[in-house]
Amino acid sequence: MPIKKTSAQSIPIQQNGKKIPVTKKKMSFQKKQFITSISGWRKIFSYQDSLHTHDKNLIIKIALSWVHYMHKGPTRLTLLGRDSRPSGALIQDIFMESFSQYHLEFFDLGIIAGPHLMAISRNINMPFIYITASHNPPEYNGIKFGSAQGGVLKEKEYKELLDIFESMPLLLSDALATYTHIQNKKTKGNKLKNAPKIHSDQRTKAFYRSLISTKYYDTLLQTVYSGMGTSALKIKKAIQKTLTDKDSLHVILDANGGARALNFDSDFLQSLKINVIQINTLLGIFTHQIIPEGSALVQIIQEMKKNPQIALGITFDCDGDRGNIALRINDAVALLVPQDLFCMCVLIELKWRRIFGTKDNRYCLIVNDASTIALDEICTREKISLFRTEVGEANVVKAMEEAQKKGYTVLLAGEASNGGVIFSPFRVRDPFVTLLILLKALLWPQKLGLGNTAQESFEYLLSAIPQKQITNTEDKKAKILYPQGLDFAKCYQSLIRHIQHRIEDIQAMLIPETITNNHLSITKKGRTTNTLSSQSNSLIMQFFIYSNTKKIAVTPRTSVHSYSKGGLSVIIKNKKTNSLLAKLWIRPSGTEALVRIIVEVLNGNKKQYTTLLQLWHEAVNKAIHDTK
């Protein structure tokens, strides 16, 4: 019997086939560990043979919240997939059992890369739940909720789901009784007696995975290589012919035990006549850190040094929506930091669109606020618009949609801070898109005006990226712990005051030949004036908070309580030339009790960067201390 649509206050819990009365007392789930955001919910889970009782009940509550949310919508169908974390199978079992008991039809795809799942979702118009903690360490896991458009839920949809979850009255004992009940009803093949339709057999998985080849890779080719024809087969043949005329091309893929360890990527590249070497393909066996940056790329660099035929290597994270690159340049192997990788993709795509694209397009770039200000320089030089958002894929996607409604053509979108590229009409960052963009420079350097060879093209592209010193994620000073309950609105206001009073020191670092006194306008009471920028004789400092897709100019007296979860950017310019000199950035992490900071100096030296990083680090610590 199908479940009736109910309010969040009355979802029934059953034990031995009988309804159990529920109370209005809310459930406690170790809130210190449980993080909710539009990009996904996550926490640390046990990844041994079983989950902790609290964790089992949390998953049941999430599953029932989704059931209630789906019963209010136009469809009762859900795609269900996971990455390769050991706790994922245990969590997925609870979702399947809960969905079965409460008559929600679902399609179990098992382990699958995030971009693949979302491509299927978009093509068959079906919402999804993806069990993943993306780039977090193995002990983490979480849930990503998606719409039938193949991306995470939009703000309004997400708030509706969160309200259902937070208002659901569910006692620990009730939820555990439900879990025990559905566990006892399990039979062979993980199917339940009297269950609704469950699509979890190998035939179902094979069918949906076949869509990855036809709906994912073919669509990527037609989109990323637009201008070469509308037929994926025609584009494939053009790539194959180019490779036939050249020396053989080798690439190395490091899945690090993640969801991209499945052979879809390698099979596709081999169909293009590209030689593929795969490493770390045992699912759930992580040989290095999951976040694909810095030390995580050491193994592919070593392999490239041993094999001079390998032109390019890529390391993926656990759910396969993030990856970074090593390239062969001048017979040496270069590790691209995420910010430079994104800049390189922008430059290649600009060259491509100006050959194959429409001449009258209004191009724009969409990035998060942690992305390098080198992109501002590139966009100014190339005469294209740049829009920034708060950190988070959902914010970038929303800004893409807003820009397209205004008549812009989105050249690329993404988060340069992690190297992630989003290519419209897709709604998820995808490192395989990055790989396809780089292949353009590998295959057609002369056509794109990048040089005579692939190595020359990469050398040219790196030289076209404005020189900078910038904080990387592995820098110990990039993360600062903060106490529970810190008021970030007050912390940001305090931080702005601290940094304003250091403007003379900053000027001495960045423009040492010009040092001025009385750098701030002082009132009779000795307080700084409430202006949108602080100015010395040679510097301008501007303060902005990015909240979702909004950019808000702030001062020490601006009320920022509504925006305090966003990132604070301090933009430092040369007053005489109005040119960018540096950026300071801070934002509380969405998954840990720490803030992340970035310092960037354009066209500066290492000493300038190191000194400014120390100053920013001290100012942040002082602001946190003063706000306790």
Residue pairs with C-beta under 8 A, 6 or more apart in sequence:
1 103
2 103
3 67
3 71
3 102
3 103
5 71
5 72
6 12
6 68
6 71
8 65
8 68
8 163
8 164
8 167
8 168
9 24
9 167
9 168
9 169
10 22
11 22
11 64
11 67
11 68
11 168
11 170
12 19
12 20
12 22
13 19
13 20
13 22
13 170
13 174
13 175
13 177
13 178
14 20
14 101
14 178
14 181
15 177
15 178
15 180
15 181
16 181
20 174
20 177
22 169
22 170
22 171
22 174
23 169
23 171
24 169
25 169
25 171
26 166
26 168
26 169
26 170
27 57
27 61
27 168
27 169
27 170
27 171
27 172
27 175
28 172
29 54
29 57
29 58
29 61
30 43
30 54
32 484
33 43
33 44
34 41
34 42
34 43
34 58
35 41
35 42
35 43
35 142
35 590
35 591
36 162
36 165
37 392
37 590
38 152
38 153
38 155
38 158
38 392
38 394
39 144
39 152
39 392
39 393
39 394
39 590
40 132
40 133
40 134
40 142
40 143
40 144
40 145
40 152
41 62
41 142
41 143
42 133
42 136
42 140
42 141
42 142
42 143
42 591
43 55
43 58
43 140
43 141
43 142
44 139
44 140
45 51
45 52
45 55
45 87
45 91
45 139
45 140
45 141
46 52
46 55
46 87
46 139
47 85
47 86
47 87
47 138
47 139
47 141
48 86
50 90
51 59
51 87
51 90
51 91
51 94
53 172
53 176
54 172
56 94
56 175
56 176
56 179
57 170
57 172
57 175
57 176
57 179
59 91
59 94
59 95
59 98
60 94
60 98
60 170
60 175
60 178
60 179
61 165
61 168
61 170
61 175
62 143
62 165
63 94
63 95
63 98
63 99
64 98
64 102
64 168
64 170
65 161
65 164
65 165
65 168
66 78
66 104
66 129
66 145
66 161
67 98
67 99
67 102
67 104
68 164
68 168
69 160
69 161
69 164
70 76
70 78
70 104
70 127
71 104
72 160
73 127
75 126
75 127
75 148
76 103
76 104
76 105
77 105
77 106
77 107
77 126
77 127
78 99
78 104
78 105
78 106
78 107
78 126
78 127
78 128
78 129
79 106
79 107
79 109
79 117
79 120
79 121
79 126
79 127
79 128
79 129
79 208
80 92
80 95
80 96
80 99
80 106
80 107
80 108
80 109
80 128
80 129
80 131
81 108
81 109
81 110
81 111
81 112
81 117
81 128
81 129
81 130
81 131
82 88
82 89
82 91
82 92
82 110
82 111
82 112
82 130
82 131
82 132
82 259
83 111
83 113
83 114
83 130
83 131
83 132
83 133
83 134
83 258
83 259
83 318
83 319
83 320
84 111
84 257
84 258
84 259
84 261
84 283
84 284
84 318
85 132
85 133
85 138
85 140
85 141
85 284
85 318
86 138
86 284
87 141
88 111
88 131
88 132
88 141
91 131
91 141
92 108
92 131
93 190
94 179
95 106
95 129
95 131
96 106
96 108
96 190
96 198
96 200
97 179
97 182
97 183
97 185
97 186
97 192
98 178
98 182
99 105
99 106
100 182
100 192
100 195
100 196
100 198
101 178
101 182
101 192
101 195
103 196
104 196
105 196
105 197
105 198
105 199
106 198
106 199
107 126
107 199
107 200
107 204
107 208
108 198
108 199
108 200
108 204
108 205
109 117
109 120
109 205
109 208
109 209
110 205
111 259
111 262
111 283
112 209
112 259
112 262
113 258
113 259
113 260
113 262
113 264
113 319
113 320
113 321
114 130
114 132
114 134
114 144
114 259
114 319
114 320
114 321
114 428
115 216
115 320
115 321
115 426
115 428
115 429
115 430
115 432
116 212
116 216
116 259
116 264
116 320
117 128
117 130
118 128
118 130
118 146
118 150
118 151
118 426
118 427
118 428
119 150
119 211
119 212
119 215
119 216
119 219
119 426
120 126
120 208
120 211
120 212
120 215
120 216
121 127
121 128
121 146
121 147
121 148
121 149
121 150
122 148
122 149
122 150
122 151
122 426
122 427
123 150
123 211
123 215
123 219
124 211
125 148
126 148
127 145
127 146
127 147
127 148
128 145
128 146
129 143
129 144
129 145
129 146
130 143
130 144
130 146
130 319
131 141
131 142
131 143
131 144
132 141
132 142
132 143
132 144
132 318
132 319
133 140
133 141
133 142
133 318
134 142
134 317
134 318
134 319
134 321
134 322
135 290
135 291
135 292
135 317
135 318
135 322
135 418
136 142
136 290
136 291
136 591
137 289
137 290
138 286
138 290
138 318
140 591
144 152
145 152
145 153
145 158
145 161
146 152
146 153
147 153
147 154
147 157
149 427
150 426
150 427
150 428
151 393
151 394
151 397
151 427
151 428
152 158
152 393
152 394
152 397
152 427
153 161
153 394
154 394
154 398
155 394
155 398
155 548
158 394
182 192
185 192
185 193
186 192
187 193
189 200
189 201
190 200
191 198
191 200
192 198
209 264
212 264
213 264
213 267
213 268
216 264
217 232
217 264
217 268
218 232
219 232
220 423
220 432
220 433
220 436
221 232
221 235
221 236
221 436
222 230
222 231
222 232
222 235
223 423
223 424
223 425
223 426
224 423
224 433
224 436
224 437
225 235
225 436
225 440
226 356
226 357
227 352
227 355
227 356
227 357
228 234
228 235
228 238
228 356
229 235
229 238
236 271
236 272
239 272
239 273
239 439
239 443
240 272
240 273
242 443
242 444
243 249
243 272
243 273
243 274
243 443
244 273
246 443
248 275
248 309
249 273
249 274
249 275
249 311
249 442
250 274
250 275
250 276
250 277
250 307
250 309
250 310
250 311
251 269
251 274
251 275
251 276
251 277
251 310
251 311
251 312
251 313
251 314
251 435
252 276
252 277
252 278
252 279
252 300
252 303
252 304
252 310
252 312
252 313
252 314
253 260
253 265
253 266
253 276
253 277
253 278
253 279
253 313
253 314
253 316
254 278
254 279
254 280
254 297
254 299
254 300
254 313
254 314
254 315
254 316
255 261
255 278
255 279
255 280
255 281
255 316
255 320
256 280
256 286
256 287
256 288
256 290
256 292
256 296
256 315
256 316
256 317
256 318
257 280
257 281
257 282
257 283
257 284
257 285
257 286
257 287
257 318
258 283
258 286
258 290
258 316
258 317
258 318
258 319
258 320
259 283
259 318
259 319
259 320
260 316
260 320
261 278
261 280
261 281
261 282
261 283
262 283
263 278
265 276
265 432
266 276
266 278
269 276
270 276
275 309
277 303
277 307
277 310
279 299
279 300
279 303
280 287
280 299
286 318
287 299
288 295
288 296
288 298
288 299
289 295
289 296
290 296
290 317
290 318
291 317
291 322
291 473
292 315
292 316
292 317
292 322
292 323
292 324
292 431
293 324
293 337
293 338
293 418
293 419
293 472
293 473
293 474
294 472
294 473
294 474
295 474
296 315
296 324
297 313
297 315
297 324
297 326
297 335
299 315
300 313
300 314
300 315
300 326
301 313
301 326
301 333
301 335
303 310
303 313
304 310
304 313
304 326
304 328
304 333
305 333
308 328
308 331
310 328
311 327
311 328
311 442
311 454
312 325
312 326
312 327
312 328
312 435
312 438
312 442
313 325
313 326
314 323
314 324
314 325
314 326
314 431
314 434
314 435
315 323
315 324
316 322
316 323
316 431
317 323
320 431
321 420
321 428
321 429
321 430
321 431
322 418
322 419
322 420
322 429
322 431
323 419
323 431
323 432
323 434
323 435
324 336
324 337
324 338
324 341
324 419
324 431
325 336
325 341
325 419
325 434
325 435
325 438
326 333
326 334
326 335
326 336
327 333
327 334
327 336
327 438
327 458
328 334
328 455
328 458
329 455
329 458
329 459
329 462
330 455
330 459
331 455
334 458
334 462
336 344
336 419
337 470
337 472
338 416
338 417
338 418
338 419
338 420
339 371
339 372
339 374
339 416
339 417
339 419
339 468
339 470
340 462
340 465
341 416
341 419
341 434
342 367
342 371
342 372
342 375
342 412
342 414
342 415
342 416
342 419
342 420
342 421
343 372
343 374
343 375
343 378
343 416
343 465
344 438
344 458
344 461
344 462
344 465
345 412
345 421
345 434
345 437
345 438
346 365
346 375
346 378
346 411
346 412
347 378
347 461
347 464
347 465
348 437
348 438
348 440
348 441
348 448
348 450
348 461
349 411
349 412
349 437
350 363
350 382
350 384
350 411
351 448
351 449
351 450
352 440
352 448
353 361
353 363
353 411
355 447
355 448
357 409
358 409
361 409
362 385
362 407
362 408
362 409
363 384
363 385
363 408
363 409
363 410
363 411
364 384
364 385
364 386
364 387
364 403
364 408
364 409
364 410
364 411
365 375
365 379
365 384
365 385
365 386
365 387
365 410
365 411
365 412
365 413
366 387
366 388
366 389
366 396
366 399
366 400
366 403
366 410
366 412
366 413
366 414
366 422
367 375
367 386
367 387
367 388
367 389
367 396
367 413
367 414
367 415
367 416
368 388
368 389
368 390
368 391
368 392
368 395
368 396
368 414
368 415
368 416
368 417
368 546
369 388
369 389
369 390
369 391
369 544
369 546
369 566
369 567
369 569
369 585
369 587
370 391
370 415
370 416
370 417
370 567
370 585
370 587
370 596
370 598
371 388
371 415
371 416
371 417
372 416
372 417
372 468
372 470
372 600
373 468
373 571
373 580
373 583
373 600
373 602
374 465
374 466
374 468
374 602
375 386
375 416
376 386
376 580
377 466
377 580
377 602
378 464
378 465
378 466
379 385
379 386
384 411
385 408
387 399
387 403
387 549
388 546
388 551
389 395
389 396
389 398
389 399
389 546
389 548
389 549
390 546
390 547
390 548
390 549
390 566
390 567
391 415
391 417
391 546
391 567
391 587
391 590
392 590
393 415
393 420
393 422
393 428
393 429
395 548
395 549
396 413
396 414
396 415
396 422
397 413
397 422
397 427
398 548
398 549
399 413
399 549
400 410
400 413
400 422
400 424
402 549
403 410
404 410
404 424
410 424
412 421
412 422
412 423
413 421
413 422
413 423
413 424
414 420
414 421
414 422
414 429
415 429
417 598
418 429
419 431
419 434
420 429
420 430
420 431
421 429
421 430
421 431
421 433
421 434
421 437
422 428
422 429
422 430
422 433
423 430
423 433
426 433
440 448
441 448
441 450
441 454
441 457
441 458
441 461
442 454
442 457
443 454
445 451
445 452
445 453
445 454
445 456
445 457
446 452
448 457
450 456
450 457
450 460
450 461
451 457
451 459
451 460
466 602
466 603
467 602
467 603
468 600
468 601
468 602
468 603
468 604
469 600
469 601
469 604
469 605
469 606
469 608
469 609
470 598
470 599
470 600
470 601
470 609
471 477
471 478
471 597
471 598
471 599
471 600
471 613
472 478
475 613
477 597
477 613
477 614
477 617
478 596
478 597
478 598
479 589
479 594
479 595
479 596
479 597
480 594
480 595
480 597
480 617
480 620
480 621
480 624
481 593
481 594
482 491
482 588
482 593
482 594
482 595
482 624
483 593
483 624
483 628
484 593
486 624
486 627
486 628
487 564
487 627
488 564
488 565
488 588
489 559
489 560
489 561
489 564
490 627
491 564
491 623
491 624
491 627
492 545
492 554
492 560
492 564
492 568
492 623
493 556
493 557
493 558
493 560
494 556
494 622
494 623
494 626
494 627
495 568
495 586
495 619
495 620
495 623
496 543
496 554
496 555
496 556
496 568
496 570
497 528
497 556
498 619
498 622
498 623
499 506
499 541
499 570
499 584
499 616
499 619
500 520
500 528
500 534
500 541
500 556
501 520
501 528
502 615
502 619
503 519
503 520
503 534
503 536
503 539
503 541
504 515
504 516
504 517
504 519
504 536
505 615
506 539
506 541
506 572
506 582
506 612
506 615
507 514
507 515
507 516
507 519
507 536
507 537
507 538
507 539
508 515
509 608
509 611
509 612
509 615
510 539
510 572
510 581
510 582
510 601
510 604
510 608
510 612
511 538
511 539
511 574
511 581
514 537
514 538
516 536
516 537
516 538
519 534
519 535
519 536
519 537
520 528
520 529
520 534
520 535
520 536
521 528
521 529
521 531
522 528
522 529
523 529
528 534
528 556
530 555
530 556
530 557
531 555
532 542
532 543
532 553
532 555
533 540
533 541
533 542
533 543
534 540
534 541
535 541
535 575
536 575
537 575
538 574
538 575
538 576
539 572
539 573
539 574
539 575
539 581
540 572
540 573
540 574
540 575
540 578
541 570
541 571
541 572
541 573
542 553
542 570
542 571
542 573
543 553
543 554
543 555
543 568
543 569
543 570
543 571
544 551
544 552
544 553
544 554
544 568
544 569
544 571
545 551
545 552
545 554
545 560
545 563
545 564
545 566
545 567
545 568
545 569
546 552
546 566
546 567
546 569
547 562
547 563
547 565
547 566
548 566
550 563
552 558
552 560
552 563
554 560
554 568
565 588
566 587
567 585
567 586
567 587
568 585
568 586
568 587
569 583
569 584
569 585
570 583
570 584
570 585
571 580
571 583
572 580
572 581
572 582
572 583
572 584
573 579
573 580
573 581
574 580
574 581
580 602
581 601
581 602
581 604
582 599
582 600
582 601
582 602
582 604
582 612
583 598
583 599
583 600
584 597
584 598
584 599
584 612
584 616
585 597
585 598
585 599
585 600
586 595
586 596
586 597
586 598
586 620
587 595
587 596
588 594
588 595
588 596
589 595
589 596
595 620
595 624
597 616
597 617
597 620
599 609
599 612
599 613
599 616
600 609
601 608
601 609
601 612
